[in-house]
Amino acid sequence: MSDPTTPSSAPAQDRVALVTGASRGIGAGIARRLAADGIRVALTYTRGAAAADEVVGAIERAGGRALAIRADASGHEGPAAAVEAAVAHFGRLDILVNNAGYMDVSGAELTDVTPEVVDRTLHVNVRGALLTAQAAARHLPEGGRIVNIGSCLGERVPGGGMTPYAVSKAAILGLTRGLARDLGPRGITVNQVSPGPVDTDMNPADGPSADFQRAGTALGRYGAPADIAEAVAYLVSPGAAFVTGATLAVDGGATA
């Protein structure tokens, strides 16, 4: 039996992580950060193959190993196929980071939100994360790690127009706690990181709602993808061996 204080029995350079939705933004930052610790990284993307290849190239130029996998988190087959592709390429899986997400940015009023938007939001953000975790659980060893990327909007909604997304991210809390109970007996930890406003293509720090979001934080500013990546790196490290079912808010005090 492996030492419960270490994340699996494998040395860092032999560990493998799958980071979903990692061709840009927070996911790309997480992939690069884990690779910097010597972890081999598989990352998924739905569109933007060139961006995914750029992340892989950056990791490999820095001496790491990475693989880009095209997979649709909203589909029935995509989540399991991504896991199996990562395992087939690297031979194992030690870490899953459920980062893939969708948010409708049309600004539609609640009464105008379409069933298609509701379905896609829940399919990507909730069902996709659950099915990917289920598939990963078939491969994760003792000491394995799952980190789900939630949102401060899952706990506090400061304005209108965000209901479907807020619902989906609130569900991630239940997913995290349920998985922690399911997988705890196997020595696998499951935790959640909840970002606040982070400067990405989807939510730029100079966007139309940026001043409102910035004002809602205690620090009065946006975060960076690297801030979220550092939290994930901690949760998959030996130092977090006794942390499971927990939520780490990295939101600048948005939920304070």
C-alpha positions, -999 to 999 in steps of 0.1 A, spaced: 0 0 0 13 35 -9 21 61 17 -11 81 22 8 113 26 20 112 -10 -1 117 -41 1 82 -55 32 61 -53 46 76 -85 74 102 -84 64 136 -98 79 130 -133 58 99 -137 25 114 -127 -1 121 -153 -28 148 -152 -58 154 -174 -70 190 -175 -102 195 -194 -109 227 -214 -73 238 -213 -65 254 -246 -67 288 -231 -74 308 -200 -76 292 -166 -72 257 -180 -41 265 -200 -26 281 -169 -33 250 -148 -18 227 -175 14 248 -176 17 250 -138 14 212 -133 39 206 -161 63 229 -143 62 204 -114 72 176 -137 37 162 -142 29 149 -177 -3 167 -189 -31 157 -212 -54 186 -220 -87 187 -238 -102 212 -262 -134 214 -282 -125 241 -307 -93 260 -312 -68 232 -320 -41 258 -327 -44 273 -292 -43 238 -277 -12 230 -297 4 263 -285 -1 251 -249 15 217 -257 44 234 -275 50 258 -245 51 228 -221 74 208 -243 98 237 -249 101 240 -212 111 203 -210 77 188 -201 55 163 -219 19 171 -230 -8 159 -253 -38 177 -267 -71 157 -271 -101 170 -289 -132 161 -268 -166 176 -263 -175 177 -226 -212 181 -234 -215 149 -254 -222 114 -242 -189 99 -254 -165 128 -250 -157 126 -213 -148 89 -212 -130 91 -246 -107 119 -233 -98 98 -202 -91 67 -222 -70 87 -247 -49 101 -219 -43 67 -204 -35 51 -237 -9 77 -244 8 80 -211 0 47 -195 -17 59 -164 -38 87 -148 -31 103 -114 -49 136 -115 -80 150 -130 -88 187 -132 -124 193 -143 -120 228 -158 -141 227 -190 -170 251 -188 -196 271 -207 -212 304 -199 -237 321 -222 -225 357 -226 -254 370 -247 -268 390 -217 -303 376 -223 -330 383 -197 -341 353 -177 -374 351 -196 -355 349 -229 -329 322 -220 -335 293 -243 -337 256 -234 -306 251 -256 -286 274 -234 -298 257 -202 -290 223 -217 -255 232 -229 -246 249 -196 -257 219 -175 -243 194 -199 -208 209 -201 -205 222 -165 -222 194 -146 -228 163 -166 -194 166 -183 -176 170 -150 -194 140 -134 -189 117 -164 -152 126 -167 -147 120 -130 -165 86 -133 -143 76 -162 -112 88 -143 -121 69 -112 -116 37 -131 -79 45 -134 -69 67 -105 -46 49 -80 -45 54 -43 -34 89 -37 -51 101 -68 -65 136 -70 -96 152 -85 -99 190 -86 -132 206 -98 -132 242 -109 -163 259 -95 -170 296 -93 -177 322 -67 -211 325 -85 -220 291 -71 -222 307 -37 -231 344 -43 -248 359 -73 -242 397 -73 -265 406 -102 -289 393 -128 -283 374 -160 -263 346 -145 -288 321 -133 -280 290 -155 -243 294 -149 -248 299 -112 -270 268 -110 -243 248 -127 -215 259 -105 -236 254 -73 -240 218 -85 -202 214 -85 -202 217 -48 -225 187 -45 -204 169 -70 -172 176 -51 -186 164 -18 -202 134 -33 -171 123 -51 -150 128 -19 -172 103 -1 -173 79 -30 -136 79 -35 -122 86 0 -121 49 9 -97 44 -20 -74 72 -8 -84 96 -36 -90 132 -26 -116 154 -44 -116 192 -39 -130 223 -55 -113 256 -65 -138 285 -68 -124 314 -88 -137 349 -88 -132 374 -117 -101 362 -136 -87 380 -166 -93 356 -195 -106 358 -231 -141 349 -218 -140 375 -190 -114 402 -198 -104 427 -171 -113 455 -196 -147 440 -205 -181 457 -202 -188 443 -168 -153 444 -154 -157 475 -132 -188 459 -116 -170 426 -110 -138 443 -97 -159 464 -72 -174 432 -58 -141 419 -46 -124 428 -14 -91 434 -32 -106 456 -59 -90 438 -88 -91 408 -111 -71 377 -106 -49 359 -131 -50 323 -144 -18 317 -125 -36 324 -92 -60 296 -99 -32 273 -111 -13 278 -78 -43 266 -58 -47 235 -80 -10 228 -77 -14 228 -39 -44 205 -39 -26 179 -60 6 181 -39 17 160 -9 8 189 14 -29 185 7 -31 147 14 -56 153 42 -77 178 24 -108 164 7 -144 175 1 -132 211 5 -137 243 -14 -108 268 -18 -121 302 -28 -96 321 -50 -119 351 -56 -102 382 -42 -128 382 -15 -159 382 -37 -177 359 -13 -163 375 18 
